Amino acid sequence: MRSLKLRDIDLNLLVVLDVLLAEQHVSRAAEQLNMSQPAVSRALGRLRKTLNDPILIRTAAGFTLSSRAVLLRGELDIALRDIERVIEPPNFNPSTDDSLIRLTGLDMEIGLYFPALIKRLRQLAPFLRFEIVRQEHDSFPMLERDEVHFSLSGLAPMSAEHSLHRKTLETMNVVCLLAENHPLASVEMSAEDYANTPHGLVSITGRGPGSMEQVLAQHGLERRVALRLSGFTSVADFLEDSDLIFTLPKRLAERIAEGRKLVIRPLPKPLQASSVQFYLYWHERYHNDPKMIWIREQLADTLK
Protein backbone atom coordinates (compact mmCIF):
# COMPACT_ATOMS: atom_id res chain seq x y z
CA MET A 1 0.00 0.00 0.00
CA ARG A 2 1.35 3.42 -0.92
CA SER A 3 2.12 6.00 1.75
CA LEU A 4 -0.96 7.88 2.90
CA LYS A 5 1.12 11.09 2.73
CA LEU A 6 0.61 11.04 -1.04
CA ARG A 7 -2.98 12.03 -0.37
CA ASP A 8 -1.78 15.23 1.28
CA ILE A 9 0.41 16.39 -1.61
CA ASP A 10 -0.84 18.66 -4.37
CA LEU A 11 1.00 17.50 -7.51
CA ASN A 12 1.15 21.13 -8.65
CA LEU A 13 3.51 21.74 -5.73
CA LEU A 14 5.96 19.25 -7.24
CA VAL A 15 6.12 21.33 -10.41
CA VAL A 16 6.86 24.42 -8.31
CA LEU A 17 9.45 22.48 -6.33
CA ASP A 18 11.16 21.34 -9.53
CA VAL A 19 11.63 24.96 -10.69
CA LEU A 20 12.66 26.16 -7.22
CA LEU A 21 15.36 23.50 -7.09
CA ALA A 22 16.62 24.54 -10.52
CA GLU A 23 16.52 28.30 -9.98
CA GLN A 24 17.31 28.32 -6.23
CA HIS A 25 15.50 31.66 -6.10
CA VAL A 26 11.84 32.49 -5.42
CA SER A 27 11.57 35.47 -7.78
CA ARG A 28 13.24 33.72 -10.71
CA ALA A 29 11.08 30.63 -10.10
CA ALA A 30 7.98 32.84 -10.16
CA GLU A 31 9.02 34.22 -13.55
CA GLN A 32 9.60 30.72 -14.96
CA LEU A 33 6.24 29.51 -13.65
CA ASN A 34 4.36 32.65 -14.70
CA MET A 35 3.17 33.00 -11.11
CA SER A 36 3.33 35.88 -8.66
CA GLN A 37 6.16 35.90 -6.14
CA PRO A 38 3.76 35.70 -3.15
CA ALA A 39 2.09 32.63 -4.69
CA VAL A 40 5.47 30.88 -5.09
CA SER A 41 6.40 31.87 -1.54
CA ARG A 42 3.18 30.33 -0.25
CA ALA A 43 3.88 27.17 -2.26
CA LEU A 44 7.37 27.02 -0.77
CA GLY A 45 5.86 27.31 2.70
CA ARG A 46 3.52 24.38 2.01
CA LEU A 47 6.39 22.31 0.63
CA ARG A 48 8.50 23.00 3.71
CA LYS A 49 5.65 21.86 5.92
CA THR A 50 4.91 18.75 3.87
CA LEU A 51 8.55 17.68 3.56
CA ASN A 52 9.57 18.93 7.00
CA ASP A 53 12.61 20.53 5.42
CA PRO A 54 13.63 24.15 4.63
CA ILE A 55 14.49 23.29 1.00
CA LEU A 56 15.91 26.75 0.26
CA ILE A 57 18.24 28.25 2.86
CA ARG A 58 19.09 31.95 2.82
CA THR A 59 22.78 32.81 2.86
CA ALA A 60 24.81 36.02 2.51
CA ALA A 61 25.14 35.29 -1.21
CA GLY A 62 21.45 34.44 -1.72
CA PHE A 63 19.85 30.98 -1.41
CA THR A 64 21.33 27.51 -1.32
CA LEU A 65 19.71 24.08 -1.28
CA SER A 66 19.35 22.00 1.84
CA SER A 67 21.05 18.60 1.81
CA ARG A 68 17.68 16.92 1.26
CA ALA A 69 16.84 19.32 -1.57
CA VAL A 70 20.08 18.33 -3.31
CA LEU A 71 18.97 14.68 -3.16
CA LEU A 72 15.47 15.59 -4.31
CA ARG A 73 16.65 17.42 -7.42
CA GLY A 74 17.63 14.28 -9.34
CA GLU A 75 14.84 12.09 -7.97
CA LEU A 76 12.12 14.67 -8.66
CA ASP A 77 13.10 15.01 -12.31
CA ILE A 78 12.70 11.25 -12.80
CA ALA A 79 9.42 11.18 -10.85
CA LEU A 80 7.88 14.02 -12.85
CA ARG A 81 8.82 12.36 -16.14
CA ASP A 82 7.21 9.13 -14.93
CA ILE A 83 4.04 11.02 -13.97
CA GLU A 84 3.96 12.69 -17.40
CA ARG A 85 4.15 9.27 -19.05
CA VAL A 86 1.22 8.08 -16.92
CA ILE A 87 -1.09 10.97 -17.78
CA GLU A 88 -0.10 11.42 -21.43
CA PRO A 89 -2.05 9.44 -24.05
CA PRO A 90 -0.30 6.20 -25.03
CA ASN A 91 1.89 6.54 -28.07
CA PHE A 92 1.45 4.32 -31.12
CA ASN A 93 3.86 4.29 -34.03
CA PRO A 94 2.71 1.89 -36.80
CA SER A 95 6.18 1.69 -38.32
CA THR A 96 7.81 0.32 -35.14
CA ASP A 97 5.06 -1.30 -33.05
CA ASP A 98 5.49 -5.08 -32.67
CA SER A 99 2.36 -5.92 -30.68
CA LEU A 100 0.39 -9.13 -31.10
CA ILE A 101 -3.18 -8.56 -32.35
CA ARG A 102 -5.60 -11.43 -31.73
CA LEU A 103 -8.74 -11.87 -33.85
CA THR A 104 -11.51 -14.44 -33.94
CA GLY A 105 -14.50 -15.38 -36.07
CA LEU A 106 -15.83 -18.26 -38.13
CA ASP A 107 -13.54 -19.59 -40.83
CA MET A 108 -15.31 -18.30 -43.93
CA GLU A 109 -16.19 -14.96 -42.35
CA ILE A 110 -12.55 -14.49 -41.41
CA GLY A 111 -11.62 -15.27 -45.01
CA LEU A 112 -13.95 -12.58 -46.36
CA TYR A 113 -12.63 -9.64 -44.39
CA PHE A 114 -9.34 -10.19 -42.59
CA PRO A 115 -6.87 -11.19 -45.36
CA ALA A 116 -7.19 -7.81 -47.13
CA LEU A 117 -6.91 -6.00 -43.78
CA ILE A 118 -3.79 -7.90 -42.70
CA LYS A 119 -2.14 -7.37 -46.09
CA ARG A 120 -2.72 -3.63 -45.68
CA LEU A 121 -1.44 -3.65 -42.11
CA ARG A 122 1.66 -5.62 -43.15
CA GLN A 123 2.55 -2.72 -45.46
CA LEU A 124 1.84 0.07 -42.96
CA ALA A 125 2.90 -1.68 -39.75
CA PRO A 126 5.45 -4.34 -40.77
CA PHE A 127 6.29 -5.44 -37.22
CA LEU A 128 2.73 -6.01 -35.99
CA ARG A 129 1.97 -9.69 -35.42
CA PHE A 130 -1.43 -11.38 -35.81
CA GLU A 131 -3.09 -14.47 -34.43
CA ILE A 132 -6.41 -15.87 -35.62
CA VAL A 133 -7.82 -17.54 -32.51
CA ARG A 134 -10.19 -20.48 -32.89
CA GLN A 135 -13.71 -19.40 -31.98
CA GLU A 136 -15.27 -21.59 -29.33
CA HIS A 137 -19.05 -21.39 -29.55
CA ASP A 138 -19.67 -17.70 -28.81
CA SER A 139 -16.93 -15.14 -29.42
CA PHE A 140 -18.33 -12.48 -27.06
CA PRO A 141 -17.05 -14.10 -23.83
CA MET A 142 -13.64 -14.23 -25.51
CA LEU A 143 -13.76 -10.43 -25.78
CA GLU A 144 -14.87 -10.19 -22.16
CA ARG A 145 -12.00 -12.40 -21.00
CA ASP A 146 -9.49 -10.37 -23.07
CA GLU A 147 -8.55 -13.45 -25.12
CA VAL A 148 -8.97 -11.51 -28.38
CA HIS A 149 -8.93 -7.87 -29.42
CA PHE A 150 -11.50 -8.16 -32.21
CA SER A 151 -14.32 -10.52 -33.10
CA LEU A 152 -16.06 -10.84 -36.46
CA SER A 153 -19.67 -11.97 -36.12
CA GLY A 154 -23.11 -11.72 -37.62
CA LEU A 155 -24.67 -12.29 -34.20
CA ALA A 156 -25.67 -10.00 -31.35
CA PRO A 157 -24.34 -10.63 -27.82
CA MET A 158 -26.70 -12.28 -25.35
CA SER A 159 -25.03 -10.56 -22.39
CA ALA A 160 -22.39 -7.93 -21.54
CA GLU A 161 -23.61 -5.83 -24.47
CA HIS A 162 -22.91 -2.67 -22.45
CA SER A 163 -19.15 -3.38 -22.54
CA LEU A 164 -18.91 -4.10 -26.28
CA HIS A 165 -18.66 -1.83 -29.31
CA ARG A 166 -19.25 -2.77 -32.90
CA LYS A 167 -18.86 -1.52 -36.45
CA THR A 168 -21.01 -2.73 -39.35
CA LEU A 169 -18.80 -4.29 -42.00
CA GLU A 170 -21.38 -5.29 -44.59
CA THR A 171 -25.07 -5.94 -45.15
CA MET A 172 -26.00 -8.73 -47.55
CA ASN A 173 -28.99 -10.76 -48.70
CA VAL A 174 -29.57 -14.44 -47.89
CA VAL A 175 -29.54 -16.97 -50.76
CA CYS A 176 -29.77 -20.72 -51.35
CA LEU A 177 -26.70 -22.75 -52.25
CA LEU A 178 -27.19 -26.20 -53.84
CA ALA A 179 -25.59 -28.68 -56.19
CA GLU A 180 -25.81 -27.86 -59.89
CA ASN A 181 -27.57 -31.23 -60.47
CA HIS A 182 -30.05 -30.67 -57.63
CA PRO A 183 -33.71 -31.04 -58.79
CA LEU A 184 -34.39 -27.43 -57.73
CA ALA A 185 -31.26 -25.96 -59.33
CA SER A 186 -32.93 -24.97 -62.61
CA VAL A 187 -36.54 -24.27 -61.60
CA GLU A 188 -38.23 -21.48 -59.71
CA MET A 189 -38.40 -22.66 -56.12
CA SER A 190 -41.63 -22.35 -54.14
CA ALA A 191 -41.74 -21.96 -50.37
CA GLU A 192 -43.09 -25.50 -50.12
CA ASP A 193 -40.26 -26.82 -52.31
CA TYR A 194 -37.76 -25.12 -50.06
CA ALA A 195 -39.33 -26.45 -46.85
CA ASN A 196 -39.64 -30.01 -48.14
CA THR A 197 -35.99 -30.30 -49.20
CA PRO A 198 -33.43 -31.55 -46.63
CA HIS A 199 -31.25 -28.73 -45.35
CA GLY A 200 -27.70 -28.23 -44.20
CA LEU A 201 -27.01 -25.70 -41.47
CA VAL A 202 -23.84 -24.05 -40.19
CA SER A 203 -24.27 -23.73 -36.45
CA ILE A 204 -21.67 -22.26 -34.10
CA THR A 205 -23.01 -24.03 -31.03
CA GLY A 206 -24.40 -27.14 -32.73
CA ARG A 207 -27.69 -26.56 -30.92
CA GLY A 208 -30.95 -24.75 -31.49
CA PRO A 209 -32.81 -23.72 -34.67
CA GLY A 210 -31.47 -21.57 -37.47
CA SER A 211 -32.75 -18.11 -38.33
CA MET A 212 -34.96 -19.45 -41.15
CA GLU A 213 -37.12 -21.40 -38.72
CA GLN A 214 -38.95 -18.25 -37.64
CA VAL A 215 -39.45 -17.15 -41.25
CA LEU A 216 -40.89 -20.54 -42.21
CA ALA A 217 -43.15 -20.63 -39.14
CA GLN A 218 -44.78 -17.37 -40.27
CA HIS A 219 -45.98 -19.26 -43.35
CA GLY A 220 -46.99 -22.40 -41.51
CA LEU A 221 -43.97 -24.31 -42.75
CA GLU A 222 -41.01 -26.08 -41.20
CA ARG A 223 -37.88 -27.66 -42.61
CA ARG A 224 -35.82 -30.72 -41.74
CA VAL A 225 -32.18 -30.07 -40.95
CA ALA A 226 -30.36 -33.19 -42.13
CA LEU A 227 -26.81 -31.91 -41.53
CA ARG A 228 -25.24 -29.51 -39.04
CA LEU A 229 -21.72 -28.19 -39.52
CA SER A 230 -19.65 -26.12 -37.10
CA GLY A 231 -17.97 -24.09 -39.86
CA PHE A 232 -18.17 -23.13 -43.53
CA THR A 233 -15.00 -24.74 -44.87
CA SER A 234 -16.52 -28.10 -45.81
CA VAL A 235 -19.95 -26.88 -47.02
CA ALA A 236 -19.06 -27.36 -50.72
CA ASP A 237 -17.85 -30.93 -50.12
CA PHE A 238 -21.17 -31.89 -48.54
CA LEU A 239 -23.25 -30.06 -51.16
CA GLU A 240 -21.85 -31.36 -54.44
CA ASP A 241 -23.96 -34.20 -55.86
CA SER A 242 -26.28 -34.10 -52.83
CA ASP A 243 -29.93 -33.25 -52.24
CA LEU A 244 -29.11 -30.69 -49.52
CA ILE A 245 -29.70 -26.95 -49.55
CA PHE A 246 -27.70 -24.47 -47.46
CA THR A 247 -29.12 -21.01 -46.78
CA LEU A 248 -26.27 -18.53 -46.50
CA PRO A 249 -25.38 -14.85 -46.75
CA LYS A 250 -24.75 -14.04 -50.41
CA ARG A 251 -21.00 -13.29 -50.27
CA LEU A 252 -20.33 -16.42 -48.23
CA ALA A 253 -22.27 -18.48 -50.75
CA GLU A 254 -20.30 -16.93 -53.62
CA ARG A 255 -16.98 -17.71 -51.90
CA ILE A 256 -18.00 -21.34 -51.23
CA ALA A 257 -19.29 -21.86 -54.79
CA GLU A 258 -16.04 -20.73 -56.49
CA GLY A 259 -14.71 -23.55 -58.68
CA ARG A 260 -17.30 -26.03 -57.36
CA LYS A 261 -20.29 -27.75 -58.98
CA LEU A 262 -22.71 -25.53 -57.12
CA VAL A 263 -25.30 -22.91 -58.00
CA ILE A 264 -26.77 -19.97 -56.11
CA ARG A 265 -30.50 -19.39 -56.21
CA PRO A 266 -32.65 -16.74 -54.53
CA LEU A 267 -34.89 -17.70 -51.67
CA PRO A 268 -38.55 -18.16 -52.63
CA LYS A 269 -40.12 -14.70 -52.59
CA PRO A 270 -42.44 -15.38 -49.62
CA LEU A 271 -39.39 -16.42 -47.55
CA GLN A 272 -36.98 -13.67 -48.51
CA ALA A 273 -35.84 -12.67 -45.06
CA SER A 274 -34.30 -9.44 -43.95
CA SER A 275 -30.67 -8.96 -44.87
CA VAL A 276 -27.81 -10.24 -42.72
CA GLN A 277 -25.26 -7.87 -41.18
CA PHE A 278 -21.69 -8.64 -40.26
CA TYR A 279 -20.01 -6.70 -37.46
CA LEU A 280 -16.56 -6.14 -36.05
CA TYR A 281 -16.78 -6.23 -32.24
CA TRP A 282 -14.30 -4.98 -29.65
CA HIS A 283 -14.36 -4.48 -25.90
CA GLU A 284 -14.66 -1.19 -24.04
CA ARG A 285 -11.14 -1.68 -22.63
CA TYR A 286 -9.71 -1.06 -26.11
CA HIS A 287 -12.22 1.52 -27.35
CA ASN A 288 -9.89 4.51 -26.84
CA ASP A 289 -6.62 2.68 -27.43
CA PRO A 290 -4.85 4.56 -30.28
CA LYS A 291 -3.50 1.34 -31.79
CA MET A 292 -6.93 -0.29 -31.91
CA ILE A 293 -8.51 2.91 -33.24
CA TRP A 294 -5.91 2.93 -36.02
CA ILE A 295 -6.61 -0.72 -36.90
CA ARG A 296 -10.34 -0.02 -37.08
CA GLU A 297 -9.66 2.94 -39.38
CA GLN A 298 -7.52 0.74 -41.63
CA LEU A 299 -10.32 -1.82 -41.83
CA ALA A 300 -12.78 0.91 -42.82
CA ASP A 301 -10.42 2.05 -45.59
CA THR A 302 -9.94 -1.55 -46.72
CA LEU A 303 -13.69 -2.08 -47.04
CA LYS A 304 -14.01 1.03 -49.21
URWOGI-V671515 format. One line per field, one symbol per residue. psi: psi as a letter, one per 30 degrees, with the letter a starting at -180 (. if undefined). A space follows every 10 residues. Layout:
BEGIN
psi->???
END
This chain:
BEGIN
psi->klkfffffkj feeeeeeeee eefhkeeeee eefhlleeee eeeeeeeeee fhkfdkkklf gbllkleeee eeeeeeeeee eeeeeefkkk kkjeffkhlk kklllleeee feeeeeeeee efefiffklk kjkkkjckfe feeeghflek kklglkkflg ffgkllkkek kllklkklkf gkfgfglkkl eeeeefkkll kjkefgllll ffeeeeefgg llljjfkklf lfegeeefek hlglkkjlke eeeeeefkgl illkkllkef gjlllkkklk kllefgegke eeeeeeeeee eef.
END
